[in-house]
Amino acid sequence: ADGKMRRVSEAGIGPSSPAVTARGRRLAYVTRVADTNIWRATLSGGKGVDVAAVTTAVQMDTGPRISPDGRWMAWRSATSGNDEVWVSRADGSEARQLTRMNGPITGSAQWSPDGQRIVFESRPAGNADLFVMEARGGGTMRPLTSEKSNEVLPSYSRDGKSVYYSTDRAGVWEVWRMEVESGEERKVAGAGAFAAVEGVDGKWVYFTRQSGEAGIWRVPVGGGAEERLTDELAGRLWGQWALSAKGLFYAVFDVAGGRRAIRRLDLATRTVTDVVALAKLPVQYDSGMSVAADESWIAWAQLDTAGSSVYVVDGFR
């Protein structure tokens, strides 16, 4: 009546689709639960063993990124009530909140090659920009981009002097590279290229496509012809892949065909093997997998629980 907004405290956190009776005092609404968690497996003899959950909170956890030395992990979590970047030991212990953006979607963390810094995306101005801060926390958070477009999914070059990222500034998603010190930028791959990572040898840039096209591609760092390495990664799982020095790991989750596994493509022989069996659907439309540099362990994000309920409030006014 007075034009002011008030929270309906009875509805709790995360309600949607409210409906109010035209007459009487009844309110109906929906609550949805989508519990995503980080899982890990030790890799031994080319197979995943000791599969276990790293996070178990009901809030969203996704986007794991293993540190260069394999001892730490960064990921996106809503445990605090907002999407933030968190850091923990490889087993999930000593977890601590790294960023404090306090509201905007924040995540897609990536370690610098020396493990001292973390680059991530956030949206304090509405559009997505890139930021970098010390991995140990504290210090000053420094913005890397300030365009009105969206810059997402950053990753460092192997020498730590550049950052790759996806941007829609041209009206279509492309992969660009920025020199951190000078700010100089150049396009690396176009036509829907997304989620790029430079290979350990520094010769190739690997990427997927946001357009929904299945596969993982690579292109020479200095430019050249694109090469598709596999068409098994579904478009909706564009973030469910990881790169080591010798192998390309990716998720296959074919409900109808029954293939549900994390697979490894040997970059030298092109041999494909199943590494970890998947019981649950990997997180879709988000970054979600990482592998240790020495292939000692792998981490991924999966949807553990999903459902919804309808609630009715009587006496609502």
Rosetta blueprint (number, residue, H / E / L):
1 A L
2 D L
3 G L
4 K L
5 M L
6 R L
7 R L
8 V L
9 S H
10 E H
11 A H
12 G L
13 I L
14 G L
15 P E
16 S E
17 S E
18 P E
19 A E
20 V E
21 T L
22 A L
23 R L
24 G L
25 R L
26 R E
27 L E
28 A E
29 Y E
30 V E
31 T E
32 R E
33 V E
34 A E
35 D E
36 T E
37 N E
38 I E
39 W E
40 R E
41 A E
42 T E
43 L E
44 S E
45 G L
46 G L
47 K E
48 G E
49 V E
50 D E
51 V E
52 A E
53 A E
54 V L
55 T L
56 T L
57 A L
58 V L
59 Q L
60 M L
61 D E
62 T E
63 G E
64 P E
65 R E
66 I E
67 S L
68 P L
69 D L
70 G L
71 R L
72 W E
73 M E
74 A E
75 W E
76 R E
77 S E
78 A L
79 T L
80 S L
81 G L
82 N L
83 D L
84 E E
85 V E
86 W E
87 V E
88 S E
89 R E
90 A L
91 D L
92 G L
93 S L
94 E L
95 A L
96 R E
97 Q E
98 L L
99 T L
100 R L
101 M L
102 N L
103 G L
104 P L
105 I L
106 T L
107 G E
108 S E
109 A E
110 Q E
111 W E
112 S L
113 P L
114 D L
115 G L
116 Q L
117 R E
118 I E
119 V E
120 F E
121 E E
122 S E
123 R L
124 P L
125 A L
126 G L
127 N L
128 A L
129 D E
130 L E
131 F E
132 V E
133 M E
134 E E
135 A L
136 R L
137 G L
138 G L
139 G L
140 T L
141 M L
142 R E
143 P E
144 L L
145 T L
146 S L
147 E L
148 K L
149 S L
150 N L
151 E E
152 V E
153 L E
154 P E
155 S E
156 Y E
157 S L
158 R L
159 D L
160 G L
161 K L
162 S E
163 V E
164 Y E
165 Y E
166 S E
167 T E
168 D L
169 R L
170 A L
171 G L
172 V L
173 W L
174 E E
175 V E
176 W E
177 R E
178 M E
179 E E
180 V L
181 E L
182 S L
183 G L
184 E L
185 E E
186 R E
187 K E
188 V E
189 A E
190 G L
191 A L
192 G L
193 A E
194 F E
195 A E
196 A E
197 V E
198 E E
199 G L
200 V L
201 D L
202 G L
203 K L
204 W E
205 V E
206 Y E
207 F E
208 T E
209 R E
210 Q L
211 S L
212 G L
213 E L
214 A L
215 G L
216 I E
217 W E
218 R E
219 V E
220 P E
221 V L
222 G L
223 G L
224 G L
225 A L
226 E L
227 E E
228 R E
229 L E
230 T E
231 D L
232 E L
233 L L
234 A L
235 G H
236 R H
237 L H
238 W L
239 G L
240 Q L
241 W E
242 A E
243 L E
244 S L
245 A L
246 K L
247 G E
248 L E
249 F E
250 Y E
251 A E
252 V E
253 F E
254 D L
255 V L
256 A L
257 G L
258 G L
259 R L
260 R E
261 A E
262 I E
263 R E
264 R E
265 L E
266 D E
267 L L
268 A L
269 T L
270 R L
271 T L
272 V E
273 T E
274 D E
275 V E
276 V E
277 A E
278 L L
279 A L
280 K L
281 L L
282 P E
283 V L
284 Q L
285 Y L
286 D L
287 S L
288 G L
289 M E
290 S E
291 V E
292 A L
293 A L
294 D L
295 E L
296 S L
297 W E
298 I E
299 A E
300 W E
301 A E
302 Q E
303 L E
304 D E
305 T E
306 A E
307 G E
308 S E
309 S E
310 V E
311 Y E
312 V E
313 V E
314 D E
315 G L
316 F L
317 R L
